[in-house]
Amino acid sequence: MSRGGRVLLIIHDVYQEDNIFPLGPAYIASALKASGAEVTVACQDVFHYSNEELVRRYLQNGSYDLIGVGFMAARFKETVLDLCEVINQYKGGAWLVLGAHGPSSIPEYMIKTTGADIVAIGDAEETMVDLLKCKIAGGNDISNVDGIAFRSGDGVVVNKRREPSRQLDRFPFPAWEIFPMKDYADCVGLKGMEEGGKVLAVITGRGCTNRCNFCYRMESGIRLRSINNVIEEMKILYQQYGVRHFNMQDELFISSRRRLLEFRDALKSAGLKITFNCDARVDIFDEEIAHTLAECGCVFLNFGLESSDQNVLNAMGKRTTVEQNIKAVRIAKKTGVGIGLNFLWGNIGDTEASLKSNVRLIRELNTYYHLRTIRPVTPYPGCDLYYEAIRRGLLSGPEDFFERFKNSDLLTVNFTDIPEKQFYESLFNVNKELIIDHYEHTAGDMKEANHLIEQFYNLYFKGEYKFRGARHYDRKQEKVGGRK
Ligand code: SF4
């Protein structure tokens, strides 16, 4: 056995072919490796290993100290619960550690429901290293490890939160060498990127300056890597892995004009001719930012516009205006980049009128880069809307949430005055309109459009929950997943 300990990180399946490189586990793996651990990754997302195959390949004969699984709440019932049952059966003496946004805000519930030993809350690089040290020291005393919750007898102990590191440059680059890089780099394709070019994910900062009521981030504020550190990482991906398109995974990639200009200059000095996609907020977006992004190689901008109704934007704490939304998209359109128009409906203050005006705005601003439909807002555990739902008596807690949550295109909690049946009828009508509009503008196959409309119908009215949503369906237009 490795003196530094053995860790298995499992990347659970998401049942699609366009898998984004799992940066979180890759950062954790590099921190563990730097501490002397032997780290193995099991990528169920890429290889679609069943849990039985996972047992055969990794669990049956492996002897690990820690087994880590990170996940979002939306995947809990569908995938993670069964996975944990299997891990518990075969983990031997290992500790099962859950992490990421899914379990972080509701660790007691997660430990009780899954039988996991520990939840790592928030950033987990340092937490996992500390846990491994405790484990290989042979002691079970983890009471001094910050940022965890752990099972103790019949109860759960939640330790003090770990202060998130502000010095992100301290973390070693992701442990790419232990991941099936070719599979990740080849499976995502976006319009505007070099034909056959490889795509990988990078994150230049963690967190966001805002706090929208549906966002499940737990830390406030933004923490940034230095641009030099980011460019060094991009150079390695460019030179060693042939990456030409970067998927910027930041929640807020453009946090300031100065930083974006610094990024542009550093890219030029490094001679990196790349394309990339990123998310942007509309409030600081202007001509200079749009042109700088295009100059840097940005081919796709994802805007979280969320609503065309100012009262709804205010209620969700978006801190933007409808005018800013419209202005930002009009400016971005002039540069020719692809634009993602993200709208949610069903937040506090939403009405039939706000739904209709959302559709009008999408149709007015649409670049038809990819198919846009509207989803109901989901109050994921940890976000302000989740606690508001509890306060209003609309939700009793995590168990109730997971009982109700079936699919992110369905209502989990109704914050409007609209009866549920009418809510779905209205949503169905507007999504049907948006699908037809998209296929007409892109000269798409109307048979495909009708099939998609039927899937929405079956989801809303017949409980066929397996539907993965319009964007994964829309592969031809977006060229996602078509190259594997
Ligand atoms: S702007 Fe985006 S990342 Fe920031 S709080 Fe809102 S939803 Fe979350």
Boltz pocket constraint, residues with backbone or C-beta under 6 A from the ligand:
constraints:
  - pocket:
      binder: B
      contacts: [[A, 207], [A, 208], [A, 209], [A, 210], [A, 211], [A, 212], [A, 215], [A, 216], [A, 217], [A, 251], [A, 252], [A, 281], [A, 304]]
      max_distance: 6.0
